[in-house]
Structures are given as C-alpha cells and as structure tokens.
C-alpha cells in the first residue's frame, strides 16, 4: 500500500548550483527506481540555519513529496546518512489532512506561476 511522504533535507552550502541540483536528482532517481511516485518538488534555496551544523551556518533546503511503500524510506534515509553533502534530513508520513494541505499549497503555487508568466 502506497503512503504519502514528505522529506526535507539540507545540503552543505559549499556546493555549486550544479552539484546541488545533481544531488537532488540523485535522491529523486533513488525514489523513482524504488517505485515511488514524486508528487511535488520544491527548492527553497540557500537559507540561514537556526544553529550551526558542522560549523556551517547556511544550507540548501529541498523538499520532496512522494507516494511510496514504507520500505522505501529505510533505503532513502540510509542514503541520506551515507552522503556527506547532506547536513540534516527529516522524512515523515503525511496524514490525509497534511496531504490535502500540500495539494492546496501546490495548486496555489502553480496558479501564481501561471499568473506571473
């Protein structure tokens, strides 16, 4: 049974823009190869951290929302831990209310992008 998940991860700020995008693509590929369906991807960019992590005060934030089997999460988090470019990560299962809110937020965001274009 597929469940809704959301994962946010922070990448080290010493990466170039191309390296950051390559790392995000690596995790997206890992998910899709494991049978997950990516619903939404957001790049929040370089942000200041609330507290220093390994002597770094900023990091690239990325968010992925996806549907997957629960066994996929273990593989994803293992790869987060093995990748030295990942400072922190958080993956959680969304209940129906969180999934509805995420869908609404995504539709508002896409409507804004259409208006700006």
C-alpha distances in whole Angstrom, upper triangle without the diagonal:
4,7,10,13,16,19,22,25,29,30,34,37,39,37,38,36,35,34,32,30,30,28,25,25,24,21,20,21,19,16,16,17,14,12,11,13,16,16,20,22,25,28,30,33,35,35,37,36,36,38,39,36,38,41,39,39,37,34,32,29,26,23,19,16,13,10,8,6,8,11,12,14,16,17,18,20,22,23,24,26,27,28,32,31,29,31,28,24,22,18,16,13,14,14,15,18,18,16,19,21,20,20,23,25,24,25,28,29,28,31,33,33,34,37,38,38
4,7,9,13,15,19,22,25,27,31,33,36,33,34,32,32,31,28,27,27,25,22,22,21,18,17,18,16,13,13,15,12,10,8,9,12,13,16,18,21,24,26,29,32,32,34,33,34,35,36,33,35,38,36,36,34,31,28,25,22,19,16,13,9,6,5,5,7,10,10,12,15,16,15,18,20,21,21,24,25,26,29,29,26,28,25,21,19,15,14,11,12,12,13,16,16,13,16,18,17,17,20,21,20,22,25,25,25,28,30,29,31,33,35,35
4,6,10,13,17,19,23,25,29,31,34,32,33,31,31,30,27,26,26,24,21,21,21,18,17,18,17,13,14,16,14,12,10,10,12,12,14,17,19,22,24,27,29,29,31,30,30,32,33,31,33,36,34,34,32,28,26,23,20,17,14,11,8,5,6,6,7,11,11,11,14,15,15,16,19,20,20,22,25,25,28,27,24,26,23,19,16,12,10,7,8,9,10,13,12,10,13,16,14,15,18,19,18,20,23,23,24,26,28,28,29,32,33,34
4,7,10,14,17,21,23,27,29,32,30,31,29,29,28,25,23,24,22,19,20,20,17,15,17,17,13,14,17,15,13,10,10,10,9,11,14,16,19,21,24,26,26,28,27,28,29,31,29,31,34,31,31,29,26,23,20,17,13,11,7,6,5,7,9,9,13,12,11,15,16,15,16,19,20,19,22,24,24,27,25,22,24,21,17,14,11,9,6,5,7,8,11,9,7,11,12,10,11,15,15,15,17,20,20,20,23,25,25,26,29,30,30
4,7,10,13,17,19,23,25,28,26,28,26,26,25,22,21,22,19,16,17,18,14,13,16,15,11,13,16,14,13,10,10,10,10,11,12,14,17,18,21,23,23,25,23,24,26,27,25,27,30,28,27,25,22,20,17,14,11,8,6,5,6,7,10,9,12,10,9,12,14,12,13,16,16,16,18,21,21,23,22,19,20,17,13,10,7,6,4,5,9,11,13,10,9,12,13,11,13,16,15,15,18,20,19,20,23,24,24,26,29,29,30
4,7,10,14,16,20,22,25,23,25,23,23,22,19,18,20,17,14,16,16,13,12,16,15,12,14,17,16,15,12,12,10,10,9,10,11,13,14,17,19,19,21,20,21,23,24,22,25,27,25,24,22,19,17,13,11,7,6,4,6,9,10,13,12,15,13,10,14,15,12,12,16,16,14,17,20,19,21,20,16,17,14,11,8,6,6,7,7,11,13,13,10,9,13,12,10,12,15,14,13,17,18,17,19,22,22,22,25,27,27,28
4,7,10,13,17,19,22,20,22,20,21,19,16,16,17,14,12,14,14,11,11,14,13,11,14,17,16,16,13,13,11,12,11,10,11,12,13,15,17,17,19,17,19,20,21,19,21,23,21,21,19,16,14,11,8,6,5,6,8,11,12,14,13,15,12,10,12,13,10,10,13,13,11,14,16,15,17,16,13,14,11,7,6,4,6,9,10,14,16,17,13,13,16,15,13,15,18,16,15,19,20,19,20,23,23,23,26,28,28,29
4,7,10,14,15,19,17,19,18,19,17,14,15,16,13,11,14,14,11,12,16,15,14,17,19,18,19,16,16,13,14,12,10,9,10,10,12,13,13,15,14,15,17,18,16,18,20,18,17,15,12,10,7,6,4,7,9,12,15,16,18,17,18,15,13,15,15,12,11,15,14,11,14,16,15,16,14,11,11,8,6,5,6,9,12,13,17,19,18,15,15,18,16,14,17,19,16,16,20,20,18,20,23,23,22,25,27,27,28
4,7,10,12,15,14,16,16,17,15,11,13,14,11,9,13,13,10,12,15,15,14,17,19,19,20,17,18,15,16,14,12,11,10,10,11,12,12,14,12,14,15,15,13,15,17,15,15,13,9,8,6,6,7,9,12,14,17,18,20,18,19,16,14,15,15,11,10,13,12,8,11,13,11,12,10,7,8,6,4,6,8,12,15,16,20,22,22,18,19,22,20,17,20,22,19,19,23,23,21,22,26,25,24,27,29,28,29
4,7,9,12,12,14,14,16,13,10,12,14,11,10,14,14,13,15,18,17,17,20,22,22,24,21,21,18,19,17,14,12,10,10,10,9,9,11,9,12,13,12,10,12,14,11,11,9,6,5,5,7,9,12,15,18,21,21,23,22,22,20,17,18,18,14,13,15,14,10,12,14,11,11,8,6,5,5,6,9,12,15,19,20,23,26,25,21,22,25,23,20,23,24,21,21,25,25,22,24,27,26,25,28,30,28,29
4,6,9,8,11,11,13,10,7,10,11,9,9,13,13,12,15,17,17,18,20,22,22,24,22,22,20,21,18,15,14,11,11,10,9,10,12,11,15,15,13,11,12,13,11,12,9,5,5,7,8,11,14,17,19,23,23,25,24,24,21,19,19,18,15,14,15,13,10,12,13,10,9,5,5,6,7,9,12,15,18,21,23,27,29,28,25,25,28,26,23,25,27,24,23,27,27,24,25,28,27,26,29,31,29,30
4,6,6,10,11,13,10,9,12,13,11,12,16,15,15,18,20,20,21,24,25,25,28,25,26,23,25,22,19,17,14,14,11,9,11,11,11,14,14,11,9,9,10,8,10,8,5,7,9,12,15,17,21,23,26,27,28,27,27,24,22,22,21,18,17,18,15,12,13,14,11,8,5,6,6,9,12,15,18,22,25,26,30,32,32,28,29,31,29,26,29,30,27,26,30,30,26,28,31,30,28,32,33,31,32
4,5,8,10,12,10,9,12,14,12,14,17,17,18,20,22,22,24,26,27,28,30,28,28,25,26,23,19,17,14,13,10,7,9,10,11,14,14,12,11,11,11,8,9,6,5,6,10,12,16,19,23,25,29,29,31,30,30,27,25,26,24,21,20,21,19,16,17,18,14,12,9,10,9,12,15,18,21,24,27,28,32,34,33,29,30,32,30,27,29,31,27,26,30,29,26,28,31,28,27,31,32,29,30
4,7,10,12,9,9,13,14,13,15,18,18,19,21,23,23,25,27,28,29,31,29,30,27,28,26,22,20,16,16,13,11,13,13,14,18,17,14,13,12,12,9,11,9,9,9,13,15,19,21,25,27,31,31,33,32,32,29,27,27,25,23,22,22,20,17,18,18,14,12,9,11,11,15,17,21,23,27,30,31,35,37,37,33,33,35,33,30,33,34,30,29,33,32,29,30,33,31,29,33,34,32,32
4,6,8,6,6,10,10,10,12,14,15,16,18,19,20,22,24,25,26,28,27,27,24,26,23,19,18,14,15,12,11,14,15,16,20,19,17,15,15,15,12,14,11,9,9,12,14,17,19,23,25,28,29,31,31,30,27,25,26,24,21,21,21,18,16,17,17,13,11,8,11,12,15,17,20,22,26,29,30,34,36,35,32,31,34,32,29,31,32,29,27,31,31,27,28,31,29,27,31,32,30,30
4,5,5,6,9,10,11,13,14,15,17,19,20,21,23,25,26,28,29,28,27,24,26,23,19,18,14,15,12,11,15,17,18,22,22,20,19,18,18,15,16,14,12,10,14,15,18,20,24,26,29,30,32,32,32,28,27,28,26,23,23,24,20,19,21,20,16,15,11,14,15,18,20,23,25,28,31,32,35,37,36,33,32,34,32,29,31,32,29,27,30,30,26,27,30,28,26,29,30,28,28
4,6,5,6,9,10,11,12,14,16,17,18,20,22,23,24,26,27,26,25,22,23,20,16,15,11,13,10,10,14,17,18,22,23,21,20,21,21,17,18,14,12,10,12,13,16,18,21,24,27,28,31,31,31,27,26,28,25,22,23,24,21,19,21,21,17,17,13,15,16,18,19,22,23,27,29,30,33,34,34,30,30,32,30,26,28,29,26,24,27,27,23,23,26,25,22,25,27,24,24
4,5,5,6,9,10,10,12,15,15,16,18,20,21,22,24,26,24,24,21,23,20,17,16,13,15,13,14,17,20,22,25,26,24,22,22,23,20,21,18,15,12,15,14,17,18,22,23,27,27,30,30,30,26,26,27,24,21,23,23,20,19,21,20,16,16,13,15,18,20,20,23,24,27,29,30,34,35,35,31,30,32,31,27,28,30,27,25,28,28,24,24,28,26,23,26,28,26,25
4,5,5,6,9,10,10,13,14,15,16,19,20,21,23,25,23,23,21,23,21,17,16,14,15,13,13,17,19,20,24,24,22,20,19,20,18,19,16,13,11,14,13,16,17,21,22,26,26,28,29,28,24,23,24,22,19,20,20,17,15,18,16,13,13,10,12,15,17,18,21,22,26,28,29,33,34,35,31,30,32,31,27,29,31,28,26,29,29,26,26,29,28,26,28,31,28,28
4,5,5,6,9,10,11,13,14,16,17,19,20,22,23,21,21,18,20,18,14,13,10,12,10,10,14,16,17,21,21,20,18,18,19,16,17,14,10,8,10,10,13,14,18,20,23,24,26,26,26,22,21,22,20,17,18,19,16,14,16,16,12,12,9,10,13,14,15,18,19,22,25,26,30,31,31,27,27,29,27,24,26,27,24,22,26,26,23,23,27,25,23,26,28,26,26
4,5,5,6,9,10,10,12,14,15,16,18,20,21,19,19,16,18,15,12,12,9,12,11,13,16,19,20,23,24,23,21,22,23,20,20,17,13,10,11,10,12,13,17,18,21,22,25,26,25,22,21,23,20,17,19,20,16,15,18,18,14,15,12,13,16,17,16,19,19,22,24,25,29,30,30,26,25,28,26,23,24,26,23,21,24,24,21,21,24,23,21,23,26,24,23
4,6,5,6,9,10,10,12,14,15,16,18,20,19,19,17,19,17,14,14,13,15,14,16,19,22,22,25,26,24,22,22,24,21,22,19,15,13,14,12,15,14,18,19,22,22,24,25,24,20,20,21,19,16,18,18,14,14,17,16,13,14,11,13,16,17,17,20,20,23,25,26,30,31,32,28,27,30,29,25,26,28,26,23,26,27,24,24,27,27,24,27,29,27,27
4,5,5,7,9,10,11,13,14,15,17,19,17,18,16,18,17,13,14,12,14,14,15,17,20,20,23,23,22,19,19,21,18,20,17,13,11,12,10,13,13,16,17,20,20,22,22,22,18,17,18,16,13,14,15,11,10,13,13,9,11,8,9,13,14,13,16,17,20,22,24,28,29,30,26,25,28,27,23,25,27,25,23,26,27,24,24,28,27,25,28,30,29,28
4,5,5,6,9,10,11,12,14,16,17,15,15,12,15,13,10,10,9,12,12,14,16,19,19,22,23,22,20,21,22,20,20,17,13,10,10,8,9,9,13,14,17,17,20,21,20,17,16,18,15,12,14,15,12,11,14,14,12,13,11,10,13,14,13,15,15,18,20,21,25,26,27,23,22,24,24,20,21,24,21,19,22,23,20,21,24,24,22,25,27,26,26
4,5,5,6,8,10,10,12,14,15,14,14,12,14,13,11,12,12,15,15,17,20,23,23,26,27,26,23,24,26,23,24,21,17,14,14,11,12,11,14,14,17,17,20,21,20,16,17,18,16,13,15,16,13,13,17,16,13,16,13,13,17,17,16,18,17,20,21,22,26,27,28,25,23,26,25,21,22,25,23,20,23,25,21,21,25,25,22,25,28,26,26
4,6,5,6,9,10,10,12,15,14,15,13,16,16,13,15,14,17,17,19,21,24,23,26,27,25,23,23,25,23,24,21,18,15,15,13,14,12,15,15,17,17,19,19,18,15,15,16,13,11,13,13,10,11,14,13,11,13,12,12,16,16,15,17,16,20,21,23,26,28,29,26,24,27,27,23,24,27,25,23,26,28,25,24,28,28,26,28,31,30,29
4,5,5,6,9,10,11,13,11,12,11,14,13,11,13,13,16,17,18,20,23,22,25,25,24,21,22,25,22,23,21,17,14,13,11,11,9,12,12,14,14,16,16,15,12,11,13,10,7,10,11,8,8,12,12,10,13,12,11,14,14,12,14,13,16,17,19,23,24,26,22,21,24,24,20,22,25,23,21,24,26,23,23,27,27,25,28,31,30,29
4,5,5,6,9,10,11,9,9,8,11,11,9,12,13,16,17,19,21,24,24,26,27,27,24,25,28,25,26,23,19,16,15,11,11,8,10,10,12,12,15,16,16,12,13,15,12,10,13,14,12,12,16,16,14,17,15,14,18,17,14,15,14,16,17,18,22,23,24,21,19,22,22,18,19,22,21,18,21,23,21,20,24,25,23,25,28,27,27
4,5,5,6,8,10,9,10,10,13,14,13,16,16,20,20,22,25,27,27,30,30,29,27,27,30,27,28,26,22,19,18,15,14,12,14,12,14,13,15,17,16,12,14,15,12,11,14,15,12,13,17,16,15,18,17,16,20,19,17,18,17,19,20,21,25,26,27,24,22,25,25,22,22,25,24,21,24,27,24,23,27,28,26,27,31,30,29
4,6,5,6,9,9,11,11,15,15,14,17,18,21,21,23,25,28,27,29,29,28,25,26,29,27,28,26,22,19,18,15,15,12,14,12,13,12,13,14,13,9,11,12,9,7,11,11,9,11,14,13,13,16,16,15,18,18,15,16,15,17,18,20,23,25,27,24,22,25,26,22,23,26,25,23,26,28,26,26,29,30,28,30,33,33,32
4,5,5,7,5,8,8,11,13,12,16,17,20,21,24,25,27,26,29,29,29,26,27,30,28,29,26,22,20,18,15,13,10,11,8,9,8,10,12,11,7,9,11,9,7,11,12,11,12,15,16,15,19,18,16,19,18,15,15,13,15,15,17,20,21,23,21,18,22,22,19,20,23,22,20,23,26,24,23,27,28,26,28,31,31,31
4,5,5,5,6,7,11,13,13,17,18,21,23,26,27,30,29,32,33,32,29,30,33,31,32,29,25,22,20,17,15,12,12,9,10,9,11,14,13,10,12,14,12,11,15,16,14,16,19,19,18,22,21,19,23,22,19,19,16,18,17,19,22,22,25,22,19,22,23,20,20,24,23,20,23,26,24,23,26,28,26,27,31,31,30
4,5,7,10,11,15,17,17,20,21,24,26,28,30,32,31,34,34,34,31,31,34,32,33,31,27,24,23,19,18,15,15,13,13,11,12,14,13,10,13,14,11,11,15,15,14,16,19,18,18,22,21,20,24,23,20,20,18,20,20,21,24,25,28,25,23,26,27,24,24,27,27,24,26,29,27,27,30,31,29,31,34,34,33
4,6,9,11,15,17,17,21,22,25,26,29,30,32,31,33,34,33,30,31,34,32,33,31,27,25,23,20,18,15,15,12,11,8,9,11,9,6,10,11,9,9,13,14,13,15,18,18,18,22,22,20,23,22,19,19,16,17,17,19,22,23,26,23,21,24,26,23,23,27,26,24,27,29,28,27,31,32,31,32,36,36,35
4,7,10,13,16,17,20,22,25,27,30,31,34,32,34,35,35,32,33,36,34,35,32,29,26,24,20,18,15,14,10,9,7,8,11,11,8,11,14,12,12,16,17,16,18,21,21,21,25,24,23,26,24,21,20,17,18,17,18,20,21,24,22,19,22,24,21,21,25,25,22,24,28,26,25,29,31,29,30,34,34,33
4,6,9,12,13,17,19,22,24,27,28,31,29,31,33,33,30,31,34,32,32,30,26,23,21,17,15,11,10,6,6,4,7,10,11,8,10,13,12,11,14,16,15,16,20,20,20,24,23,21,23,22,18,17,14,15,14,15,17,18,21,18,16,19,20,17,17,21,21,19,21,24,23,22,26,27,26,27,31,31,31
4,6,9,11,15,18,21,23,26,27,30,30,31,33,33,31,33,35,33,33,30,26,23,21,17,14,10,9,5,5,7,10,13,14,11,13,16,15,14,17,19,18,19,22,23,22,25,24,22,25,23,19,18,15,16,14,15,17,17,19,17,14,17,18,15,15,18,18,16,18,21,20,19,22,24,23,24,27,28,27
4,6,8,11,14,17,19,22,24,27,26,28,30,30,28,30,32,30,30,26,23,20,17,13,11,7,6,4,6,9,12,14,16,13,13,17,16,13,16,19,17,17,21,22,21,24,22,20,22,21,17,16,14,15,14,14,17,17,18,16,13,16,16,13,13,16,16,13,15,18,17,16,20,21,20,21,24,25,24
4,7,10,14,16,19,23,24,27,26,28,30,31,29,32,33,31,30,27,24,20,17,14,11,8,5,5,7,11,14,16,18,15,16,19,19,16,19,22,20,20,23,25,23,26,24,22,24,22,18,17,15,15,14,13,15,15,16,14,10,12,13,10,9,13,12,10,12,15,14,13,16,18,17,19,22,22,22
4,7,10,13,16,19,20,23,23,25,28,28,27,29,31,28,27,24,20,17,14,11,8,6,5,7,10,13,17,18,20,17,17,20,20,17,19,22,20,19,23,24,22,25,22,20,22,20,17,16,14,15,15,13,16,16,16,14,11,13,13,9,9,12,10,8,11,13,11,11,15,16,15,17,19,20,20
4,7,10,12,16,17,20,21,23,25,26,24,26,28,25,24,20,17,14,11,8,6,5,6,9,13,15,19,19,21,18,17,20,19,16,17,20,18,17,21,22,20,22,19,17,19,17,15,15,14,15,16,15,19,19,19,16,14,16,15,11,12,14,12,10,13,14,12,12,16,16,14,17,20,19,20
4,6,9,13,14,17,18,20,23,23,22,25,26,22,21,18,15,11,9,6,5,7,9,12,16,18,22,22,23,20,19,22,21,18,19,22,20,18,21,23,20,21,18,16,18,17,15,15,15,16,17,17,20,20,20,16,15,17,15,12,13,14,11,10,13,14,10,12,15,14,13,16,19,18,18
4,6,9,11,15,16,18,21,21,20,22,23,19,18,15,12,8,6,5,6,9,12,15,19,21,24,24,25,22,20,23,22,18,19,22,19,17,20,21,19,19,16,15,16,15,14,15,16,18,20,19,23,24,23,19,19,20,18,15,17,18,15,13,16,16,13,14,17,16,15,18,20,18,19
4,7,8,11,13,15,18,18,18,21,21,17,16,12,10,7,5,6,8,11,14,17,21,23,26,26,27,24,22,24,24,20,20,23,21,18,21,23,20,20,16,15,15,15,14,15,16,18,20,20,23,24,23,19,19,21,18,15,17,18,14,14,17,16,13,15,18,16,15,19,20,19,20
4,6,10,12,15,17,17,17,19,19,15,14,10,8,5,6,7,10,14,17,20,24,25,28,28,29,26,24,26,25,21,21,24,21,18,21,22,19,19,15,14,14,15,15,17,19,21,23,23,26,28,26,23,23,25,22,19,21,22,18,17,20,20,16,18,21,19,17,21,22,20,21
4,7,9,13,15,14,14,16,16,12,10,7,5,4,6,10,13,16,19,23,26,28,31,30,31,27,25,27,26,22,22,24,22,19,21,22,19,17,14,13,13,14,15,17,20,22,25,25,29,30,29,25,26,27,25,22,24,25,21,21,24,23,20,22,24,22,21,24,25,23,24
4,6,9,12,12,13,16,15,11,9,5,6,6,7,11,13,17,20,23,27,28,31,30,31,28,25,27,27,23,22,25,23,19,21,23,20,19,15,14,13,13,15,16,19,21,24,24,27,29,27,24,25,27,24,21,24,24,21,21,24,23,20,23,25,22,22,26,26,24,26
4,7,8,9,11,14,12,9,6,4,7,9,10,14,16,20,23,26,29,31,33,32,32,30,27,28,28,25,23,25,24,20,22,24,21,19,16,15,13,13,15,17,20,23,26,26,29,31,29,26,27,29,26,24,27,27,23,24,27,26,23,26,28,26,25,29,29,27,29
4,5,6,8,11,11,8,5,5,7,10,10,14,16,19,22,25,28,29,31,29,30,28,25,26,26,23,21,23,22,18,19,21,19,18,15,14,11,11,13,15,18,20,24,24,27,30,28,25,26,28,25,24,27,27,24,25,28,27,24,27,30,27,27,31,32,30,32
4,7,9,13,12,11,8,9,11,13,13,16,18,21,23,27,30,30,32,30,31,29,26,27,28,25,22,25,24,20,21,23,22,20,18,16,13,12,14,15,19,21,24,24,27,29,28,24,27,28,25,24,28,28,25,26,29,28,26,29,31,29,29,33,33,32,34
4,7,10,9,9,7,9,11,14,15,18,20,23,25,28,31,32,33,31,32,30,26,27,28,25,22,24,24,20,20,22,21,19,18,16,12,12,15,16,20,22,26,26,29,32,30,27,29,31,29,27,31,31,28,29,33,31,29,32,34,32,33,36,37,35,37
4,6,5,5,5,8,10,14,15,18,20,24,26,29,32,32,34,31,32,30,27,27,27,24,22,23,22,19,18,20,19,16,15,14,10,11,15,17,21,23,27,28,31,34,33,29,31,34,31,29,32,33,30,31,34,33,31,33,36,34,34,37,38,36,38
4,5,5,7,9,9,13,14,17,19,22,25,27,30,30,31,29,29,27,24,23,24,21,18,19,19,15,14,17,15,13,12,11,7,8,12,15,19,21,25,27,30,33,32,28,30,33,30,28,32,33,30,30,34,33,31,33,36,34,34,37,38,36,38
4,6,9,11,11,14,16,19,21,24,27,29,32,31,32,30,30,28,25,24,24,22,19,19,19,16,14,16,14,11,11,11,8,10,14,17,21,24,28,30,33,36,35,32,33,36,34,31,35,36,33,33,37,36,33,36,39,37,36,40,41,39,40
4,7,9,11,15,17,20,23,26,29,31,34,34,36,33,33,31,28,28,27,25,23,23,22,19,18,19,17,14,14,14,11,13,17,20,24,27,30,32,35,38,37,33,35,37,35,33,36,37,34,34,37,37,34,36,39,37,36,40,41,38,40
4,6,8,11,14,17,20,23,26,29,32,32,34,32,32,30,27,27,26,24,21,22,21,18,17,19,16,13,12,12,9,12,15,18,22,25,29,30,33,36,35,31,32,35,32,30,33,34,30,31,34,33,30,33,35,33,32,36,37,35,36
4,7,11,13,16,19,23,26,29,32,33,34,33,33,31,28,28,28,25,23,24,23,20,20,21,19,16,14,14,11,13,16,18,22,25,28,29,32,35,33,30,31,33,30,28,31,32,28,29,32,31,28,31,33,31,31,34,35,33,34
4,7,9,13,16,20,23,26,29,30,32,31,31,29,26,27,26,23,22,23,22,18,19,20,18,15,13,12,10,12,14,17,20,23,26,27,30,32,31,27,29,31,28,26,29,29,26,26,29,28,25,28,30,28,27,31,31,29,31
4,6,10,13,16,20,22,26,27,29,28,28,25,23,24,23,20,18,20,18,15,16,18,15,13,10,9,8,9,12,14,17,20,24,24,28,30,29,25,26,28,26,23,26,27,23,23,27,26,23,25,28,26,25,29,30,28,29
4,7,10,13,17,20,23,24,27,26,27,24,21,23,22,18,18,20,17,14,16,18,14,14,10,9,9,10,11,14,16,19,22,23,26,28,27,24,24,26,24,21,23,24,21,20,24,23,20,22,25,23,22,26,27,25,26
4,7,10,14,17,20,22,24,23,24,21,19,21,20,17,16,19,17,14,16,18,15,15,12,10,10,10,9,11,13,16,19,19,23,24,24,20,20,22,20,17,20,21,18,17,21,21,18,20,23,21,20,24,25,24,25
4,7,10,13,17,18,21,21,22,19,17,19,18,14,15,17,15,13,16,17,15,16,13,11,12,11,10,11,12,14,17,17,21,22,22,18,18,20,18,15,17,19,16,15,19,19,16,18,21,20,19,22,24,23,24
4,7,10,14,15,18,18,20,17,15,17,17,14,14,17,16,13,17,19,17,18,15,13,14,12,10,10,10,12,14,13,17,18,18,14,14,17,15,12,14,16,13,12,16,17,14,16,19,19,18,21,23,22,23
4,6,10,12,15,15,17,14,12,16,15,12,13,16,15,13,17,19,17,19,17,14,16,14,11,11,9,11,12,12,16,17,17,14,13,15,15,11,13,16,14,12,16,17,15,16,19,20,19,21,24,24,24
4,7,10,13,14,16,13,12,16,16,13,15,18,17,16,19,21,20,22,20,18,19,17,13,12,10,10,10,9,13,13,14,11,9,12,12,9,10,13,12,11,14,16,15,15,19,20,19,21,24,24,25
4,6,10,11,13,11,11,14,14,12,14,17,17,16,20,21,21,23,22,19,21,19,15,14,11,11,10,10,13,14,15,13,10,13,14,11,12,15,15,13,16,18,17,17,21,22,21,23,26,27,27
4,7,9,12,10,11,14,15,13,15,18,18,18,21,23,23,26,25,22,24,21,18,16,12,12,10,10,12,13,15,13,10,14,15,13,13,17,17,15,18,21,20,20,23,25,24,26,29,29,30
4,6,8,7,8,11,12,11,14,16,16,17,20,21,21,25,24,21,24,21,18,16,12,12,10,12,14,15,18,16,14,17,19,16,17,20,21,19,21,24,24,23,27,28,28,29,32,33,33
4,5,6,8,10,11,12,14,16,17,18,20,21,22,26,26,23,25,22,19,17,13,13,11,13,15,16,19,18,16,19,21,19,20,23,24,22,25,28,27,27,30,32,31,33,36,36,36
4,5,6,8,10,11,12,14,15,16,18,20,21,24,24,22,23,20,17,15,11,11,9,12,14,16,19,17,16,20,21,19,21,24,24,23,26,29,28,29,32,33,33,34,37,38,38
4,5,6,7,9,11,12,13,15,16,18,19,23,23,21,23,20,17,16,13,13,12,16,18,20,23,21,20,23,25,23,24,27,27,26,29,31,30,31,34,35,35,37,39,40,40
4,6,5,6,9,10,11,13,15,16,17,20,21,18,21,18,15,14,11,12,12,15,18,20,22,20,19,22,23,21,22,26,25,24,27,29,28,28,32,33,32,34,37,37,37
4,5,5,6,8,10,10,12,14,15,19,19,16,18,15,12,11,8,9,10,13,16,19,21,18,17,21,22,19,21,24,24,23,26,28,27,28,31,32,31,33,36,36,36
4,6,5,6,9,10,11,12,14,18,19,16,18,15,13,12,10,12,13,16,19,22,24,22,21,25,25,23,25,28,27,26,30,32,30,31,35,35,34,37,39,39,40
4,6,5,6,9,10,11,12,16,17,15,17,16,13,14,12,14,15,18,21,24,26,23,22,26,27,24,26,29,28,27,30,32,30,31,34,35,34,36,39,38,38
4,5,5,6,9,10,11,14,14,12,15,13,10,11,9,12,14,17,20,22,24,21,20,24,24,21,23,26,25,23,27,29,27,27,31,31,30,33,35,35,35
4,5,5,6,9,10,13,13,11,12,10,8,9,8,11,13,17,20,23,24,21,21,25,24,22,24,27,26,25,28,30,28,29,33,33,32,34,37,36,37
4,5,5,6,9,12,13,11,13,12,11,12,12,15,17,20,23,26,28,25,25,28,28,26,28,31,29,28,32,33,31,32,36,36,35,37,40,39,40
4,5,5,6,10,11,9,12,12,11,13,13,16,18,21,25,27,29,25,25,28,28,25,27,30,28,27,30,32,30,30,34,34,33,35,38,37,37
4,6,5,8,9,6,9,8,7,10,11,14,17,20,23,26,27,24,23,27,26,23,26,28,26,25,29,30,28,29,32,32,31,34,36,35,35
4,6,7,9,7,9,9,9,11,13,16,19,22,25,28,29,26,26,30,29,26,29,31,29,29,32,33,31,32,36,35,34,37,40,38,39
4,6,9,8,11,12,12,15,16,19,22,25,28,31,32,29,29,32,32,29,31,34,32,31,34,35,33,34,37,37,35,38,41,40,40
4,5,6,9,11,11,14,16,19,22,25,29,31,32,28,28,32,31,27,30,32,30,29,32,33,30,31,35,34,33,36,38,37,37
4,5,7,10,12,16,18,21,25,27,31,33,34,30,30,34,32,29,32,34,31,30,34,35,32,33,36,35,34,37,39,37,38
4,6,9,11,15,17,21,24,26,30,32,32,28,29,32,30,27,29,31,28,27,31,31,28,30,33,32,30,33,35,33,34
4,6,7,11,13,17,20,22,26,29,29,25,25,29,27,24,27,29,26,25,29,29,27,28,31,30,29,32,34,33,33
4,7,11,14,17,21,23,26,29,29,25,26,29,27,25,28,29,26,26,30,30,27,29,32,31,30,34,35,34,35
4,7,10,14,17,19,23,26,25,22,23,26,24,22,25,27,24,24,28,28,26,28,31,30,29,33,34,33,34
4,7,10,14,16,19,22,22,19,19,23,21,19,22,24,21,21,25,26,24,26,29,28,28,31,33,32,33
4,7,10,12,16,19,19,15,17,20,18,16,20,22,20,20,24,24,23,25,28,27,27,30,32,32,33
4,7,10,13,16,17,13,14,18,17,15,18,20,19,19,22,23,22,24,27,27,27,30,32,32,33
4,6,10,13,14,11,12,15,15,13,16,19,18,18,21,23,22,24,27,27,27,30,32,32,33
4,7,10,11,9,9,13,14,12,15,17,17,18,21,22,22,23,26,27,28,30,32,32,34
4,7,8,5,6,9,10,9,12,14,14,15,18,19,19,21,23,24,25,27,29,30,31
4,6,5,6,9,10,11,12,14,15,17,19,20,21,23,24,26,27,29,30,32,33
4,6,5,6,9,10,11,12,14,15,17,18,20,21,23,24,26,27,29,30,32
4,5,5,6,9,10,11,12,14,15,17,18,20,21,23,24,26,27,29,31
4,5,5,6,9,10,10,12,14,15,16,18,20,21,22,24,26,27,29
4,5,5,6,9,10,10,12,14,15,16,18,20,21,23,24,26,27
4,5,5,6,9,10,11,12,14,15,17,19,20,21,23,25,26
4,5,5,6,9,10,11,12,14,15,17,18,20,21,23,25
4,5,5,6,9,10,10,12,14,15,16,18,20,21,23
4,5,5,6,9,10,11,12,14,15,17,18,20,21
4,5,5,6,9,10,11,12,14,15,17,19,20
4,6,5,6,9,10,11,12,14,15,17,19
4,5,5,6,9,10,11,12,14,15,17
4,5,5,6,9,10,11,12,14,15
4,6,5,6,9,10,11,12,14
4,5,5,6,9,10,11,13
4,5,5,6,9,10,11
4,5,5,6,9,10
4,5,5,6,9
4,5,5,6
4,6,5
4,6
4
